[in-house]
Amino acid sequence: MRRQVDLTPGEETSMAAYKGRWPPGRGFGRFYGFLGGESSCWYPDLVHDNHQVEPPATPEEGYHIAKDFSDKAIEFLRDAKVVEPDQPFFMYLSLDAAHAPHHVFTEWADAYKGVFDEGYEAIRPGIPRRQKELGLLPEHTELSPINPPW
């Protein structure tokens, strides 16, 4: 069985594995993230450059991967600009928030408690109606069939 792969083949994610397909082996000067297709937002399988690391805090201490990634991005930027302030800098920062598994803080989820209880099919027609009210969609926009053929 193969592990889901986003950045690196699953059989190449251990410390003993070939690292040529890890981000630094693909031309990135620095890397902080996870190699597989999915990781917990609270207990991620983190890699820093070419080594595995533990998260800097626990969920009980307020840890979440989105803040961690943001903090590390700022650190990488500061490191680069201290050494060569005029050198262009490219960063690919992809927060885990839009990637499975979807993990949000309890207080964020609690704000939507009950909103989706009727189910997707029941609330679906109201979504574009509300978007039209907000001016996000043209008035003539029609809702597509629920399972459009691809």
DSSP file (Angstrom, degrees, kcal/mol; ACC not computed):
  #  RESIDUE AA STRUCTURE BP1 BP2  ACC     N-H-->O    O-->H-N    N-H-->O    O-->H-N    TCO  KAPPA ALPHA  PHI   PSI    X-CA   Y-CA   Z-CA
    1    1 A M              0   0    0      0, 0.0     2,-0.4     0, 0.0     0, 0.0   0.000 360.0 360.0 360.0 135.4    0.0    0.0    0.0
    2    2 A R        -     0   0    0      8,-0.0     2,-0.2     3,-0.0     3,-0.1  -0.788 360.0-122.8-100.7 143.1    1.3    3.4   -0.9
    3    3 A R        -     0   0    0     -2,-0.4     7,-0.5     1,-0.1     8,-0.1  -0.523  43.1 -89.4 -76.0 148.2    0.9    6.5    1.2
    4    4 A Q        -     0   0    0     -2,-0.2    33,-1.3     5,-0.1     2,-0.4  -0.332  49.0-148.7 -58.9 141.1   -0.8    9.5   -0.4
    5    5 A V  B     +A   36   0A   0     31,-0.2    31,-0.2     1,-0.1    -1,-0.1  -0.948  39.0 148.5-121.2 131.4    1.8   11.6   -2.1
    6    6 A D  S    S+     0   0    0     29,-0.9    30,-0.2    -2,-0.4    -1,-0.1   0.609  89.3   4.0-118.2 -49.9    1.8   15.4   -2.6
    7    7 A L  S    S+     0   0    0     28,-1.9    29,-0.2     1,-0.3    28,-0.1   0.766 130.8  21.5-106.5 -34.6    5.5   16.3   -2.5
    8    8 A T  S    S-     0   0    0     27,-1.2    -2,-0.3    14,-0.0    -1,-0.3  -0.992  86.0 -95.5-141.3 139.5    7.4   13.1   -2.1
    9    9 A P    >   -     0   0    0      0, 0.0     3,-2.7     0, 0.0    -5,-0.1  -0.321  40.9-120.3 -54.5 137.8    6.7    9.5   -2.8
   10   10 A G  G >  S+     0   0    0     -7,-0.5     3,-1.2     1,-0.3     4,-0.1   0.815 112.0  56.8 -52.8 -36.8    5.5    7.8    0.4
   11   11 A E  G 3  S+     0   0    0      1,-0.3    -1,-0.3    -8,-0.1     3,-0.2   0.536 104.7  55.7 -75.1  -2.9    8.4    5.3    0.5
   12   12 A E  G <  S+     0   0    0     -3,-2.7    -1,-0.3     1,-0.1    -2,-0.2   0.061  81.1  88.9-114.0  24.4   10.8    8.3    0.4
   13   13 A T    <   +     0   0    0     -3,-1.2    -1,-0.1    -5,-0.1     2,-0.1   0.482  64.5  93.6-101.7  -2.5    9.6   10.2    3.5
   14   14 A S  S >  S-     0   0    0     -3,-0.2     3,-1.4    -4,-0.1    -3,-0.0  -0.452  86.2-111.6 -86.6 164.5   11.7    8.5    6.2
   15   15 A M  T 3  S+     0   0    0      1,-0.3    -1,-0.1    -2,-0.1     4,-0.1   0.763 118.6  53.6 -64.8 -24.9   15.0    9.9    7.4
   16   16 A A  T 3  S+     0   0    0      2,-0.1    -1,-0.3     3,-0.0     3,-0.1   0.526  94.2  99.4 -86.5  -5.2   16.8    6.9    5.9
   17   17 A A  S <  S-     0   0    0     -3,-1.4     2,-0.2     1,-0.1    -5,-0.1  -0.273  88.4 -85.4 -82.5 165.0   15.2    7.5    2.4
   18   18 A Y        -     0   0    0      1,-0.1     3,-0.3    -2,-0.0    -1,-0.1  -0.497  37.4-163.5 -61.3 132.7   16.6    9.1   -0.7
   19   19 A K    >   +     0   0    0     -2,-0.2     3,-1.5     1,-0.2     6,-0.4   0.239  59.1 105.5-110.7  12.0   16.0   12.9   -0.3
   20   20 A G  T 3  S+     0   0    0      1,-0.3    -1,-0.2     4,-0.1    -2,-0.0   0.738  84.9  47.3 -65.3 -21.8   16.4   14.0   -3.9
   21   21 A R  T 3  S+     0   0    0     -3,-0.3    -1,-0.3    -9,-0.1    -2,-0.1   0.318  88.0 104.1-102.5   7.4   12.7   14.4   -4.3
   22   22 A W  S X> S-     0   0    0     -3,-1.5     3,-1.1     1,-0.1     4,-0.7  -0.504  93.6 -97.3 -76.0 158.7   12.3   16.4   -1.0
   23   23 A P  G >4>S+     0   0    0      0, 0.0     5,-2.0     0, 0.0     3,-1.4   0.859 124.5  52.4 -51.9 -44.1   11.8   20.1   -1.6
   24   24 A P  G >45S+     0   0    0      0, 0.0     3,-1.0     0, 0.0    -4,-0.1   0.847 107.9  53.9 -62.1 -28.5   15.4   21.1   -1.0
   25   25 A G  G <45S+     0   0    0     -3,-1.1    -5,-0.1    -6,-0.4     4,-0.1   0.606 105.1  55.7 -75.9 -11.8   16.4   18.5   -3.6
   26   26 A R  G <<5S-     0   0    0     -3,-1.4    -1,-0.2    -4,-0.7     3,-0.1   0.187 132.8 -83.1-105.5  13.5   14.0   20.1   -6.0
   27   27 A G  T < 5S+     0   0    0     -3,-1.0     2,-0.4     1,-0.3    -2,-0.1   0.370  85.8 131.0 107.1  -5.6   15.6   23.5   -5.8
   28   28 A F      < -     0   0    0     -5,-2.0    -1,-0.3     1,-0.2    -2,-0.1  -0.695  47.1-151.0 -82.4 131.0   14.0   25.1   -2.8
   29   29 A G  S    S+     0   0    0     -2,-0.4     2,-0.3     1,-0.1    -1,-0.2   0.852  80.0  15.9 -67.8 -35.2   16.7   26.6   -0.5
   30   30 A R        -     0   0    0     -7,-0.1     2,-0.3    19,-0.1    -1,-0.1  -0.935  66.3-169.9-136.4 157.9   14.5   26.0    2.6
   31   31 A F        +     0   0    0     -2,-0.3    18,-3.4    -3,-0.1     2,-0.3  -0.982  11.4 170.8-150.8 139.3   11.5   23.9    3.5
   32   32 A Y  E     +B   48   0B   0     -2,-0.3     2,-0.3    16,-0.2    16,-0.2  -0.900  48.6  62.8-146.0 117.7    9.1   23.7    6.4
   33   33 A G  E    S-B   47   0B   0     14,-2.1    14,-3.0    -2,-0.3     2,-0.4  -0.965  81.8 -56.9 167.7-153.0    6.0   21.5    6.1
   34   34 A F        -     0   0    0     -2,-0.3    12,-0.1    12,-0.2    -2,-0.1  -0.950  27.2-148.9-126.4 149.8    4.9   18.0    5.6
   35   35 A L  S    S+     0   0    0     10,-0.4   -28,-1.9    -2,-0.4   -27,-1.2   0.789  71.8  73.3 -89.1 -30.7    5.8   15.7    2.7
   36   36 A G  B    S-A    5   0A   0      9,-0.2   -31,-0.2   -30,-0.2    -2,-0.1  -0.101  93.3 -99.7 -79.7-179.2    2.7   13.5    2.5
   37   37 A G  S    S+     0   0    0    -33,-1.3     2,-0.3     1,-0.1   -32,-0.1   0.753 101.4  21.7 -74.1 -25.4   -0.7   14.4    1.1
   38   38 A E        +     0   0    0    -34,-0.2     2,-0.3    61,-0.0    -2,-0.2  -0.987  59.9 168.8-143.7 150.5   -2.3   15.0    4.5
   39   39 A S        -     0   0    0     -2,-0.3     2,-0.1    61,-0.3    -5,-0.0  -0.976  41.7 -92.3-156.2 154.2   -1.2   15.8    8.0
   40   40 A S        -     0   0    0      3,-0.5     5,-0.1    -2,-0.3    62,-0.0  -0.408  22.7-141.1 -67.8 141.8   -2.9   16.8   11.2
   41   41 A C  S    S+     0   0    0      1,-0.2    24,-2.0     2,-0.1    -1,-0.1   0.658 105.0  34.3 -75.3 -15.8   -3.2   20.5   11.9
   42   42 A W  S    S+     0   0    0     22,-0.2    -1,-0.2     1,-0.1    21,-0.1   0.698 132.0  26.8-109.0 -28.4   -2.5   19.9   15.5
   43   43 A Y  S    S+     0   0    0     15,-0.1    -3,-0.5    16,-0.1    -2,-0.1  -0.497  85.2 175.7-131.2  62.4   -0.1   16.9   15.4
   44   44 A P        -     0   0    0      0, 0.0     2,-1.3     0, 0.0    -3,-0.1  -0.264  40.0-121.1 -74.7 157.0    1.6   17.3   12.0
   45   45 A D        -     0   0    0      9,-0.1   -10,-0.4    -5,-0.1    -9,-0.2  -0.740  48.2-165.0 -90.0  84.3    4.4   15.2   10.6
   46   46 A L  E     - C   0  53B   0     -2,-1.3     7,-1.9     7,-0.6     2,-0.4  -0.461  19.4-169.2 -85.3 145.0    6.8   18.1   10.2
   47   47 A V  E     -BC  33  52B   0    -14,-3.0   -14,-2.1     5,-0.3     2,-0.6  -0.999   5.4-162.5-127.7 131.6   10.0   18.3    8.1
   48   48 A H  E >   -BC  32  51B   0      3,-3.2     3,-1.5    -2,-0.4     2,-0.5  -0.963  68.4 -50.1-116.1 113.2   12.4   21.3    8.4
   49   49 A D  T 3  S-     0   0    0    -18,-3.4   -19,-0.1    -2,-0.6   -16,-0.0  -0.481 126.5 -17.0  56.5-109.0   14.7   21.3    5.4
   50   50 A N  T 3  S+     0   0    0     -2,-0.5     2,-0.3   -27,-0.1    -1,-0.2   0.011 124.6  71.3-115.5  29.0   16.0   17.7    5.3
   51   51 A H  E <  S-C   48   0B   0     -3,-1.5    -3,-3.2     2,-0.0     2,-0.2  -0.999  77.4-113.7-144.6 149.6   15.1   16.5    8.8
   52   52 A Q  E     -C   47   0B   0     -2,-0.3     2,-0.3    -5,-0.3    -5,-0.3  -0.568  38.0-176.6 -79.1 141.4   12.0   15.6   10.7
   53   53 A V  E     -C   46   0B   0     -7,-1.9    -7,-0.6    -2,-0.2    -1,-0.0  -0.919  26.1-114.1-135.8 160.2   11.1   17.9   13.7
   54   54 A E        -     0   0    0     -2,-0.3    -9,-0.1     1,-0.1   -11,-0.0  -0.649  46.2 -93.7 -87.5 150.7    8.5   18.1   16.4
   55   55 A P        -     0   0    0      0, 0.0    -1,-0.1     0, 0.0     8,-0.0  -0.314  34.8-118.4 -58.8 150.6    6.0   21.0   16.4
   56   56 A P  S    S+     0   0    0      0, 0.0     2,-0.3     0, 0.0    -2,-0.0   0.588  90.5   9.7 -72.0  -8.9    7.2   23.9   18.5
   57   57 A A  S    S-     0   0    0      5,-0.0     5,-0.0     0, 0.0     3,-0.0  -0.928  78.1-106.5-154.6 175.8    4.2   23.6   20.9
   58   58 A T    > > -     0   0    0     -2,-0.3     5,-2.4     1,-0.1     3,-1.0  -0.682  35.3-108.2-104.6 163.2    1.2   21.3   21.7
   59   59 A P  G > 5S+     0   0    0      0, 0.0     3,-1.7     0, 0.0    -1,-0.1   0.868 122.0  59.0 -57.7 -35.1   -2.4   22.0   20.8
   60   60 A E  G 3 5S+     0   0    0      1,-0.3     0, 0.0     2,-0.1     0, 0.0   0.776 104.5  50.8 -64.2 -25.5   -3.0   22.6   24.6
   61   61 A E  G < 5S-     0   0    0     -3,-1.0    -1,-0.3     2,-0.0     0, 0.0   0.307 133.7 -91.7 -93.1   7.3   -0.4   25.4   24.3
   62   62 A G  T < 5 +     0   0    0     -3,-1.7    -2,-0.1     1,-0.2     2,-0.1   0.585  68.6 163.7  97.8  11.5   -2.3   26.9   21.3
   63   63 A Y      < +     0   0    0     -5,-2.4     2,-0.3   -21,-0.1    -1,-0.2  -0.414   4.0 159.9 -69.0 135.9   -0.5   25.1   18.5
   64   64 A H     >  -     0   0    0     -2,-0.1     4,-2.1     1,-0.1     3,-0.4  -0.949  43.4-126.4-149.1 142.1   -2.1   25.1   15.0
   65   65 A I  H  > S+     0   0    0    -24,-2.0     4,-3.2    -2,-0.3     5,-0.2   0.814 105.5  60.5 -60.7 -33.9   -0.2   24.4   11.8
   66   66 A A  H  > S+     0   0    0      2,-0.2     4,-2.0     1,-0.2    -1,-0.2   0.921 109.5  42.0 -63.0 -43.5   -1.4   27.6   10.1
   67   67 A K  H  > S+     0   0    0     -3,-0.4     4,-2.9     2,-0.2     5,-0.2   0.908 114.6  52.1 -67.6 -41.3    0.2   29.9   12.7
   68   68 A D  H  X S+     0   0    0     -4,-2.1     4,-2.6     2,-0.2    -2,-0.2   0.936 110.4  47.3 -60.0 -47.9    3.3   27.7   12.7
   69   69 A F  H  X S+     0   0    0     -4,-3.2     4,-2.3     1,-0.2    -1,-0.2   0.906 113.3  49.2 -60.4 -41.7    3.7   27.9    8.9
   70   70 A S  H  X S+     0   0    0     -4,-2.0     4,-2.1    -5,-0.2    -2,-0.2   0.928 111.7  47.8 -64.9 -44.9    3.1   31.7    9.1
   71   71 A D  H  X S+     0   0    0     -4,-2.9     4,-2.2     1,-0.2    -2,-0.2   0.911 112.9  48.7 -61.3 -42.3    5.7   32.1   11.9
   72   72 A K  H  X S+     0   0    0     -4,-2.6     4,-2.8    -5,-0.2    -1,-0.2   0.878 108.2  54.5 -67.8 -36.6    8.2   30.0   10.0
   73   73 A A  H  X S+     0   0    0     -4,-2.3     4,-2.3     2,-0.2    -1,-0.2   0.917 109.4  47.5 -61.7 -43.2    7.6   32.0    6.7
   74   74 A I  H  X S+     0   0    0     -4,-2.1     4,-2.7     2,-0.2    -2,-0.2   0.914 111.8  51.0 -63.3 -42.9    8.4   35.2    8.6
   75   75 A E  H  X S+     0   0    0     -4,-2.2     4,-2.8     2,-0.2    -2,-0.2   0.930 110.4  48.4 -59.9 -47.2   11.6   33.6   10.1
   76   76 A F  H  X S+     0   0    0     -4,-2.8     4,-2.3     1,-0.2    -1,-0.2   0.903 112.3  49.3 -61.3 -41.4   12.8   32.4    6.6
   77   77 A L  H  X S+     0   0    0     -4,-2.3     4,-2.5     2,-0.2     5,-0.2   0.934 112.0  47.5 -63.6 -46.6   12.2   35.9    5.2
   78   78 A R  H  X S+     0   0    0     -4,-2.7     4,-2.0     1,-0.2     5,-0.2   0.929 111.1  52.0 -60.1 -45.4   14.0   37.6    8.0
   79   79 A D  H  X S+     0   0    0     -4,-2.8     4,-1.4     1,-0.2    -1,-0.2   0.927 112.9  44.7 -56.5 -46.7   16.9   35.1    7.7
   80   80 A A  H  X S+     0   0    0     -4,-2.3     4,-2.6     1,-0.2    -1,-0.2   0.898 113.8  48.6 -66.8 -41.5   17.2   35.8    3.9
   81   81 A K  H  < S+     0   0    0     -4,-2.5    -1,-0.2     1,-0.2    -2,-0.2   0.767 106.4  56.6 -75.0 -25.2   17.0   39.6    4.2
   82   82 A V  H  < S+     0   0    0     -4,-2.0    -1,-0.2    -5,-0.2    -2,-0.2   0.912 114.8  38.5 -68.8 -41.4   19.6   39.8    7.0
   83   83 A V  H  < S+     0   0    0     -4,-1.4    -2,-0.2     1,-0.2    -3,-0.1   0.938 139.9   7.3 -75.9 -48.7   22.2   38.1    4.8
   84   84 A E    ><  +     0   0    0     -4,-2.6     3,-1.4    -5,-0.2    -1,-0.2  -0.714  65.9 178.6-137.6  83.9   21.3   39.6    1.4
   85   85 A P  T 3  S+     0   0    0      0, 0.0    -1,-0.1     0, 0.0    -4,-0.1   0.754  83.0  46.5 -62.3 -25.8   18.7   42.4    1.8
   86   86 A D  T 3  S+     0   0    0      2,-0.1    -5,-0.1    -5,-0.1     3,-0.0   0.507  86.5 107.2 -94.8  -4.4   18.7   43.3   -1.9
   87   87 A Q  S <  S-     0   0    0     -3,-1.4    -3,-0.1    -7,-0.2    -4,-0.0  -0.565  78.1-112.3 -75.2 132.1   18.4   39.7   -3.2
   88   88 A P        -     0   0    0      0, 0.0     2,-0.4     0, 0.0    -1,-0.1  -0.283  32.7-150.6 -59.8 152.3   15.0   38.8   -4.6
   89   89 A F        -     0   0    0     -3,-0.0     2,-0.5     2,-0.0   -12,-0.0  -0.992  11.0-165.9-133.4 126.6   13.1   36.3   -2.4
   90   90 A F        +     0   0    0     -2,-0.4     2,-0.4     2,-0.0     0, 0.0  -0.951  11.0 177.8-112.3 130.1   10.6   33.7   -3.6
   91   91 A M        -     0   0    0     -2,-0.5     2,-0.7     2,-0.1    -2,-0.0  -0.998  19.9-157.6-131.8 134.2    8.4   31.9   -1.1
   92   92 A Y        +     0   0    0     -2,-0.4     2,-0.7     2,-0.0    -2,-0.0  -0.903  20.0 179.8-107.4 100.9    5.7   29.4   -1.7
   93   93 A L        +     0   0    0     -2,-0.7     2,-0.6     2,-0.0    -2,-0.1  -0.904   4.7 174.2-107.7 111.7    3.5   29.5    1.4
   94   94 A S        -     0   0    0     -2,-0.7     2,-0.1   -25,-0.0    -2,-0.0  -0.913  20.0-148.1-120.7 102.6    0.6   27.1    1.2
   95   95 A L    >   -     0   0    0     -2,-0.6     3,-0.7     1,-0.1   -29,-0.1  -0.370  15.4-129.9 -70.2 149.6   -1.4   26.9    4.4
   96   96 A D  G >  S+     0   0    0      1,-0.2     3,-2.1     2,-0.1     7,-0.1   0.526  84.0  99.4 -76.3  -6.1   -3.0   23.6    5.2
   97   97 A A  G 3  S+     0   0    0      1,-0.3    -1,-0.2     5,-0.1     6,-0.1   0.795  85.5  42.1 -57.5 -32.8   -6.4   25.2    5.8
   98   98 A A  G <  S+     0   0    0     -3,-0.7     2,-0.4     4,-0.1    -1,-0.3   0.199 103.5  84.2 -99.2  17.6   -7.9   24.3    2.4
   99   99 A H  S <  S-     0   0    0     -3,-2.1   -61,-0.0     2,-0.2   -62,-0.0  -0.920  86.0 -67.1-122.3 142.9   -6.4   20.8    2.4
  100  100 A A  S    S+     0   0    0     -2,-0.4   -61,-0.3     2,-0.1     2,-0.1  -0.412 110.3  51.2 -66.8 147.2   -7.8   17.7    3.9
  101  101 A P  S    S-     0   0    0      0, 0.0     2,-0.8     0, 0.0    -2,-0.2   0.594  83.8-147.3 -77.0 146.8   -8.1   16.9    6.7
  102  102 A H        +     0   0    0     -2,-0.1     2,-0.5    -4,-0.1    -2,-0.1  -0.711  23.7 174.4 -85.6 113.2  -10.0   20.2    7.5
  103  103 A H        +     0   0    0     -2,-0.8     2,-0.3    -7,-0.1     3,-0.0  -0.976   1.1 169.9-122.1 121.5   -9.2   21.2   11.0
  104  104 A V        -     0   0    0     -2,-0.5     2,-0.1   -40,-0.0   -63,-0.0  -0.860  42.8 -86.5-124.3 164.4  -10.4   24.4   12.5
  105  105 A F    >>  -     0   0    0     -2,-0.3     4,-2.1     1,-0.1     3,-0.8  -0.396  39.4-118.1 -66.2 146.2  -10.4   25.8   16.0
  106  106 A T  H 3> S+     0   0    0      1,-0.3     4,-3.1     2,-0.2     5,-0.2   0.873 113.7  56.4 -54.3 -42.0  -13.4   24.8   18.1
  107  107 A E  H 3> S+     0   0    0      1,-0.2     4,-0.9     2,-0.2    -1,-0.3   0.826 107.7  49.0 -65.1 -29.9  -14.6   28.4   18.5
  108  108 A W  H <4 S+     0   0    0     -3,-0.8     3,-0.5     2,-0.2     4,-0.4   0.937 114.2  44.6 -71.5 -46.7  -14.6   28.8   14.7
  109  109 A A  H >< S+     0   0    0     -4,-2.1     3,-1.7     1,-0.2    -2,-0.2   0.894 108.2  58.4 -63.4 -40.0  -16.6   25.6   14.2
  110  110 A D  H >< S+     0   0    0     -4,-3.1     3,-1.5     1,-0.3    -1,-0.2   0.796  93.4  67.1 -61.8 -28.3  -19.0   26.5   17.0
  111  111 A A  T 3< S+     0   0    0     -4,-0.9    -1,-0.3    -3,-0.5    -2,-0.2   0.729 105.6  43.2 -64.2 -20.7  -19.9   29.8   15.2
  112  112 A Y  T X> S+     0   0    0     -3,-1.7     3,-2.0    -4,-0.4     4,-0.6   0.250  79.7 142.6-107.7  10.0  -21.6   27.6   12.5
  113  113 A K  T <4 S+     0   0    0     -3,-1.5    -3,-0.1     1,-0.3    -4,-0.0  -0.314  78.2   5.4 -56.3 125.5  -23.3   25.2   14.9
  114  114 A G  T >4 S+     0   0    0     -2,-0.0     3,-0.9     1,-0.0     4,-0.3   0.169  99.7 106.5  88.5 -18.0  -26.7   24.3   13.4
  115  115 A V  T <4 S+     0   0    0     -3,-2.0     3,-0.3     1,-0.2    -2,-0.1   0.857  89.7  31.0 -63.6 -36.5  -26.2   26.3   10.2
  116  116 A F  T >< S+     0   0    0     -4,-0.6     3,-1.5     1,-0.2    -1,-0.2   0.209  83.6 112.2-108.8  14.5  -25.7   23.2    8.0
  117  117 A D  T <  S+     0   0    0     -3,-0.9    -1,-0.2     1,-0.3    -2,-0.1   0.772  71.1  62.1 -61.8 -27.4  -28.0   20.7    9.9
  118  118 A E  T 3  S-     0   0    0     -4,-0.3     4,-0.3    -3,-0.3    -1,-0.3   0.703 112.0-115.8 -72.6 -18.4  -30.5   20.5    7.1
  119  119 A G    <>  -     0   0    0     -3,-1.5     4,-1.8     1,-0.1     3,-0.3  -0.101  27.7 -73.7  98.8 160.2  -27.9   19.1    4.7
  120  120 A Y  H  > S+     0   0    0      1,-0.2     4,-2.0     2,-0.2    -1,-0.1   0.892 125.8  53.2 -58.7 -47.1  -26.2   20.3    1.5
  121  121 A E  H  4 S+     0   0    0      1,-0.2    -1,-0.2     2,-0.2    -2,-0.1   0.865 110.5  48.9 -60.6 -36.3  -29.2   19.7   -0.8
  122  122 A A  H  4 S+     0   0    0     -3,-0.3     4,-0.3    -4,-0.3    -1,-0.2   0.878 118.5  36.3 -72.5 -38.8  -31.5   21.8    1.5
  123  123 A I  H >X S+     0   0    0     -4,-1.8     4,-0.9     1,-0.2     3,-0.8   0.658  94.3  89.8 -89.4 -14.9  -29.2   24.8    1.9
  124  124 A R  T >< S+     0   0    0     -4,-2.0     3,-1.0     1,-0.2    -1,-0.2   0.863  83.6  51.1 -53.6 -47.8  -27.8   24.7   -1.7
  125  125 A P  T 3> S+     0   0    0      0, 0.0     4,-1.1     0, 0.0    -1,-0.2   0.816 106.4  56.8 -63.3 -28.4  -30.4   27.0   -3.3
  126  126 A G  H <> S+     0   0    0     -3,-0.8     4,-2.4    -4,-0.3    -2,-0.2   0.737  93.3  69.6 -74.4 -21.7  -30.0   29.7   -0.7
  127  127 A I  H <X S+     0   0    0     -3,-1.0     4,-2.2    -4,-0.9    -1,-0.2   0.968 104.4  37.0 -65.7 -54.9  -26.3   30.0   -1.3
  128  128 A P  H  > S+     0   0    0      0, 0.0     4,-2.4     0, 0.0    -1,-0.2   0.857 114.2  58.6 -66.9 -30.4  -26.4   31.7   -4.7
  129  129 A R  H  X S+     0   0    0     -4,-1.1     4,-2.0     2,-0.2    -2,-0.2   0.940 109.7  43.2 -59.8 -45.8  -29.5   33.6   -3.6
  130  130 A R  H  X S+     0   0    0     -4,-2.4     4,-1.9     1,-0.2    -1,-0.2   0.884 111.4  54.5 -67.0 -38.8  -27.5   35.2   -0.8
  131  131 A Q  H  <>S+     0   0    0     -4,-2.2     5,-2.8     1,-0.2     6,-0.9   0.866 107.7  50.4 -64.0 -35.7  -24.5   35.7   -3.1
  132  132 A K  H ><5S+     0   0    0     -4,-2.4     3,-1.2     4,-0.2    -1,-0.2   0.919 108.0  52.9 -65.4 -43.8  -26.8   37.7   -5.5
  133  133 A E  H 3<5S+     0   0    0     -4,-2.0    -2,-0.2     1,-0.3    -1,-0.2   0.865 110.2  48.3 -58.2 -36.8  -28.0   39.8   -2.6
  134  134 A L  T 3<5S-     0   0    0     -4,-1.9    -1,-0.3    -5,-0.1    -2,-0.2   0.532 117.2-115.1 -81.4  -6.9  -24.4   40.6   -1.7
  135  135 A G  T < 5S+     0   0    0     -3,-1.2    -3,-0.2    -4,-0.4    -2,-0.1   0.659  83.6 119.9  81.3  16.0  -23.6   41.5   -5.3
  136  136 A L  S   <S+     0   0    0     -5,-2.8    -4,-0.2    -6,-0.2    -5,-0.1   0.738  73.6  37.9 -84.3 -23.8  -21.2   38.6   -5.7
  137  137 A L  S    S-     0   0    0     -6,-0.9    -2,-0.2    -9,-0.2    -1,-0.1  -0.957  92.1-105.3-126.2 145.0  -23.1   37.0   -8.5
  138  138 A P    >   -     0   0    0      0, 0.0     3,-1.9     0, 0.0    -6,-0.1  -0.387  34.5-116.1 -63.5 148.2  -25.0   38.6  -11.4
  139  139 A E  T 3  S+     0   0    0      1,-0.3    -7,-0.1    -7,-0.1    -6,-0.0   0.802 113.0  58.4 -56.0 -32.8  -28.8   38.4  -11.0
  140  140 A H  T 3  S+     0   0    0      2,-0.1    -1,-0.3     0, 0.0     2,-0.1   0.474  76.4 123.5 -80.6  -0.8  -29.2   36.2  -14.1
  141  141 A T    <   -     0   0    0     -3,-1.9     2,-0.4   -13,-0.1    -9,-0.1  -0.399  48.8-153.9 -63.9 131.1  -26.9   33.4  -12.6
  142  142 A E        -     0   0    0     -2,-0.1     2,-0.3     1,-0.0    -2,-0.1  -0.834  19.5-110.0-108.9 147.1  -28.7   30.1  -12.4
  143  143 A L        -     0   0    0     -2,-0.4     3,-0.1     1,-0.1   -19,-0.0  -0.576  36.7-126.3 -72.5 129.3  -27.9   27.3  -10.1
  144  144 A S        -     0   0    0     -2,-0.3    -1,-0.1     1,-0.1     0, 0.0  -0.278  38.8 -79.2 -70.6 161.6  -26.3   24.3  -11.9
  145  145 A P        -     0   0    0      0, 0.0    -1,-0.1     0, 0.0     0, 0.0  -0.272  45.4-112.8 -57.7 151.7  -27.8   20.8  -11.6
  146  146 A I  S    S+     0   0    0      1,-0.3    -2,-0.1    -3,-0.1   -25,-0.0   0.843 110.7  26.0 -61.7 -35.9  -26.8   19.1   -8.3
  147  147 A N  S    S-     0   0    0      2,-0.0    -1,-0.3     3,-0.0     3,-0.1  -0.655  84.9-166.1-126.5  76.7  -24.7   16.5  -10.0
  148  148 A P        -     0   0    0      0, 0.0     2,-0.2     0, 0.0    -4,-0.0  -0.315  27.5-108.9 -64.2 143.8  -23.6   18.0  -13.3
  149  149 A P              0   0    0      0, 0.0    -2,-0.0     0, 0.0     0, 0.0  -0.500 360.0 360.0 -70.9 139.5  -22.1   15.5  -15.8
  150  150 A W              0   0    0     -2,-0.2    -3,-0.0    -3,-0.1     0, 0.0   0.407 360.0 360.0 -98.3 360.0  -18.4   15.9  -16.2
